[in-house]
C-alpha cells in the first residue's frame, strides 16, 4: 500500500491544522461569492425599468434639450431626463430633433412630411 503521509504524529497534526486552515479560507471565499451573486441577482430583479422616452440635455446652466430618444437607446448622452409619451409627442411636434438611431418619431406615429420629396411634390400639385 502506498502511504505518502508522514510517519510521526507531530507532522500529521501540523498537516491537519494546515488543511483545516485552508478549508476555512475556501469556505469563507465560497460564502462571500455566494453572497455577492445573490446581491447581484437581487439588484437585477429590483432594478427599475428604463423610462419609455428620454430627452437628451445639453451642457450649461440652462441645459437646452438636444433630441429625444427611446428610454433604452444607447446613443443618448449621459445628461438626460425621462418624459412621458404625451410630452414626447408634444416636443416632437414642436420641432425637437428625433434620434436617428432609435427613431422615436416613428414609434410615436409622428412623421415629417416635408423630409420626403415624393410626398412634398404630391402635396404641391
C-alpha positions, 0 to 999 in steps of 0.5 A: 500500500502506498502511504505518502503521509508522514510517519510521526504524529507531530507532522500529521497534526501540523498537516491537519491544522494546515488543511483545516486552515485552508478549508476555512479560507475556501469556505469563507471565499465560497460564502462571500461569492455566494453572497455577492451573486445573490446581491447581484441577482437581487439588484437585477430583479429590483432594478427599475425599468428604463423610462419609455422616452428620454430627452437628451440635455445639453451642457450649461446652466440652462441645459437646452434639450438636444433630441429625444430618444427611446428610454433604452437607446444607447446613443443618448448622452449621459445628461438626460431626463425621462418624459412621458409619451404625451410630452414626447409627442408634444416636443416632437411636434414642436420641432425637437430633433428625433434620434436617428438611431432609435427613431422615436418619431416613428414609434410615436406615429409622428412623421415629417412630411416635408423630409420626403420629396415624393410626398412634398411634390404630391402635396404641391400639385 
